[in-house]
Amino acid sequence: MAVLFTGAGASKPFGYPTTKEFFTQEFRGNLGELNNLFGWVANFCGSQPETVDVEAVLALLEPIQDFLQTPAGSFLAQRIDDNWAQAIPQLVQRVKDACFSQYGTPPKLEDVHRIYEPQLENLFWKRSCIPLFTTNYDPVTDYLLKFADKRGMPAFDGFNSRGEWDPSGYGKEKSGLEIYHLHGSLSWFRDGEAVKNLRVHGQIKGRESDHLLIYPGFKGNAEDA
């Protein structure tokens, strides 16, 4: 069986940055008081601020943020200089906010056709169902569903027509496309006990913790994401 696997490089042709292109001049220019901390983190990671890998930044800062939320971390935070106990969580949140602003822009449908149609045709998706596993959480896969619909081909990403998580749809078709999001998506959202795909890739302010995705750099337990 042929399987498609897409990472950051597969989304670059649509204008989405790779992990080493994440920290744009605009992002760095808006850091304000967090700029010194960001510069120190980039230097610690062995990079310049404009080229430091976002995964390296969050892999460094998120465990510190988690520790600061423990009683021991709270005790230590009272003795950290430069107000870093407050600055580190702020910088982590800025990075997570930037994920929505940089990866939430919809791609052009014609670009999805141009890039993916040859691959799917080469894999004979009209004769067998092709699994597509992705670590990306941008809107490209939503547009792949639209592309498949225009071609009259079955396509499924784990959600039913009401946008509710319903994995029973996997394995039903003998042709087309099945999409698996390994890291979640910008449009996945926790609504009480339910998981929904809102098909909207903007951040819902005040409910940031209800977005279901594993941000760049997170390599821990997915249940904690």
C-alpha positions as CSV (number, residue, x, y, z in Angstrom):
1,M,0.0,0.0,0.0
2,A,1.3,3.5,-0.9
3,V,1.1,6.1,1.9
4,L,1.6,9.9,1.6
5,F,3.4,11.6,4.5
6,T,3.6,15.4,4.6
7,G,5.7,17.6,6.9
8,A,6.6,21.3,6.9
9,G,8.3,21.1,3.5
10,A,5.1,20.0,1.8
11,S,3.3,23.2,2.9
12,K,6.2,25.6,2.0
13,P,5.0,25.9,-1.7
14,F,1.7,27.3,-0.3
15,G,3.6,30.1,1.4
16,Y,3.7,28.7,4.9
17,P,7.1,29.0,6.7
18,T,9.3,26.1,7.7
19,T,10.3,25.9,11.4
20,K,13.5,27.8,10.6
21,E,11.6,30.6,8.8
22,F,9.0,31.0,11.6
23,F,10.4,34.0,13.4
24,T,9.8,36.7,10.8
25,Q,11.0,40.3,11.0
26,E,7.4,41.3,11.9
27,F,7.3,38.8,14.8
28,R,10.7,39.9,16.1
29,G,9.8,43.6,15.7
30,N,6.7,43.2,17.9
31,L,8.4,41.5,20.9
32,G,9.0,44.6,22.8
33,E,10.3,43.8,26.3
34,L,10.5,40.1,25.4
35,N,13.2,40.8,22.8
36,N,16.1,40.4,25.2
37,L,14.8,37.0,26.4
38,F,14.2,35.9,22.8
39,G,17.7,36.9,21.8
40,W,19.2,35.0,24.7
41,V,17.1,31.9,23.8
42,A,18.3,32.1,20.2
43,N,21.9,32.4,21.2
44,F,21.5,29.4,23.6
45,C,20.1,27.4,20.7
46,G,23.2,28.3,18.7
47,S,21.3,30.5,16.2
48,Q,20.6,34.1,15.2
49,P,17.1,35.4,16.1
50,E,16.1,35.4,12.5
51,T,17.0,31.8,11.8
52,V,16.4,30.0,15.1
53,D,14.2,27.0,14.8
54,V,10.8,27.4,16.5
55,E,10.9,23.8,17.6
56,A,14.2,24.4,19.4
57,V,12.7,27.5,21.1
58,L,9.6,25.8,22.4
59,A,11.4,22.6,23.2
60,L,13.5,24.8,25.6
61,L,10.9,27.1,27.0
62,E,7.8,24.9,27.4
63,P,9.4,22.6,30.0
64,I,10.5,25.7,31.9
65,Q,6.9,27.1,31.7
66,D,5.5,23.8,33.0
67,F,8.0,23.7,35.9
68,L,7.1,27.3,36.9
69,Q,3.5,26.2,37.4
70,T,4.5,23.7,40.1
71,P,5.0,24.7,43.7
72,A,8.7,24.3,43.4
73,G,8.7,26.4,40.3
74,S,6.6,29.1,41.9
75,F,9.1,29.2,44.8
76,L,12.0,29.5,42.5
77,A,10.3,32.1,40.3
78,Q,10.4,34.6,43.2
79,R,14.2,34.5,43.0
80,I,14.7,34.7,39.2
81,D,16.1,38.0,37.9
82,D,14.9,40.0,34.9
83,N,11.3,39.0,35.5
84,W,11.8,35.9,33.4
85,A,9.2,33.9,35.4
86,Q,6.6,36.1,33.8
87,A,8.4,36.7,30.5
88,I,8.9,33.0,29.6
89,P,5.1,32.1,29.5
90,Q,4.4,35.4,27.6
91,L,7.0,34.4,25.0
92,V,5.6,30.9,24.7
93,Q,2.1,32.3,24.2
94,R,3.4,34.8,21.5
95,V,4.8,31.9,19.6
96,K,1.6,29.9,19.8
97,D,-0.4,33.0,18.7
98,A,1.9,33.3,15.7
99,C,1.1,29.7,14.7
100,F,-2.4,30.8,14.0
101,S,-1.5,34.0,12.2
102,Q,1.2,32.4,10.0
103,Y,-0.4,29.0,9.3
104,G,-4.1,30.0,9.4
105,T,-4.2,31.7,6.0
106,P,-6.1,29.6,3.4
107,P,-4.1,28.3,0.4
108,K,-5.2,28.9,-3.1
109,L,-7.4,26.0,-4.3
110,E,-5.7,26.0,-7.7
111,D,-2.3,25.5,-5.9
112,V,-3.7,22.5,-4.0
113,H,-4.8,21.0,-7.4
114,R,-1.5,21.7,-9.1
115,I,0.7,20.2,-6.3
116,Y,-1.4,17.3,-5.1
117,E,-3.2,16.1,-8.2
118,P,-0.1,14.6,-9.9
119,Q,0.8,12.8,-6.7
120,L,-2.6,11.3,-6.2
121,E,-2.9,10.3,-9.8
122,N,0.5,8.6,-9.7
123,L,-0.7,6.6,-6.6
124,F,-3.9,5.6,-8.5
125,W,-6.3,7.1,-5.9
126,K,-9.2,6.3,-8.3
127,R,-8.5,2.6,-7.8
128,S,-7.4,2.5,-4.1
129,C,-7.8,4.6,-1.0
130,I,-4.6,6.5,-0.2
131,P,-3.8,7.3,3.4
132,L,-2.3,10.7,3.9
133,F,-0.5,11.2,7.3
134,T,0.5,14.8,8.1
135,T,2.2,16.6,11.0
136,N,1.0,19.9,9.6
137,Y,-2.0,21.8,11.0
138,D,-2.6,24.4,8.3
139,P,-5.7,24.5,6.1
140,V,-4.2,22.5,3.2
141,T,-6.0,19.3,4.0
142,D,-9.4,21.1,4.2
143,Y,-8.8,22.2,0.7
144,L,-7.8,18.7,-0.3
145,L,-11.3,17.6,0.7
146,K,-12.7,20.3,-1.6
147,F,-10.4,19.2,-4.4
148,A,-11.5,15.6,-4.0
149,D,-15.1,16.7,-4.0
150,K,-14.6,18.6,-7.2
151,R,-13.1,15.4,-8.8
152,G,-16.0,13.3,-7.5
153,M,-13.6,11.3,-5.2
154,P,-14.3,10.2,-1.7
155,A,-12.2,11.9,1.0
156,F,-12.4,11.7,4.8
157,D,-10.5,13.3,7.7
158,G,-12.2,11.9,10.7
159,F,-15.1,14.3,11.0
160,N,-18.7,13.8,9.9
161,S,-20.8,16.3,8.0
162,R,-21.7,18.1,11.3
163,G,-18.0,18.7,12.0
164,E,-18.0,16.1,14.9
165,W,-15.2,13.6,15.4
166,D,-16.4,10.3,14.0
167,P,-13.6,7.9,13.1
168,S,-16.0,5.2,11.9
169,G,-15.8,6.8,8.5
170,Y,-12.2,5.4,8.0
171,G,-11.8,2.3,6.0
172,K,-15.2,2.5,4.2
173,E,-14.0,3.6,0.8
174,K,-12.1,1.6,-1.8
175,S,-10.8,4.7,-3.5
176,G,-10.0,8.3,-2.7
177,L,-8.2,9.8,0.2
178,E,-8.1,9.3,4.0
179,I,-6.4,12.1,6.0
180,Y,-4.8,11.6,9.4
181,H,-3.7,14.6,11.4
182,L,-0.9,13.4,13.8
183,H,-0.6,16.7,15.5
184,G,-4.2,18.0,15.3
185,S,-5.1,21.1,13.4
186,L,-5.7,24.8,13.9
187,S,-9.4,24.1,13.3
188,W,-9.8,21.3,15.8
189,F,-11.6,22.4,19.0
190,R,-12.6,20.9,22.3
191,D,-16.3,21.6,22.9
192,G,-17.1,20.1,26.3
193,E,-16.4,16.4,25.9
194,A,-16.7,16.6,22.1
195,V,-14.0,17.2,19.5
196,K,-15.1,19.3,16.6
197,N,-13.5,20.5,13.4
198,L,-14.7,24.1,13.0
199,R,-13.2,24.5,9.5
200,V,-12.1,27.9,10.8
201,H,-8.3,28.4,11.4
202,G,-8.4,31.5,13.5
203,Q,-7.6,31.5,17.2
204,I,-10.6,31.8,19.6
205,K,-9.5,34.4,22.2
206,G,-10.2,33.4,25.8
207,R,-10.4,29.7,24.8
208,E,-6.8,29.1,23.7
209,S,-6.5,25.9,25.7
210,D,-9.5,24.4,23.8
211,H,-7.6,24.4,20.5
212,L,-6.4,20.8,19.9
213,L,-3.0,20.8,18.3
214,I,0.5,19.9,19.3
215,Y,2.6,23.1,18.7
216,P,6.0,23.0,17.2
217,G,8.6,21.7,19.7
218,F,6.2,19.8,21.9
219,K,7.6,16.2,22.2
220,G,5.8,15.1,25.4
221,N,2.6,13.2,26.0
222,A,0.0,14.1,23.3
223,E,-2.7,13.9,26.0
224,D,-1.2,16.9,27.7
225,A,-1.2,19.0,24.5
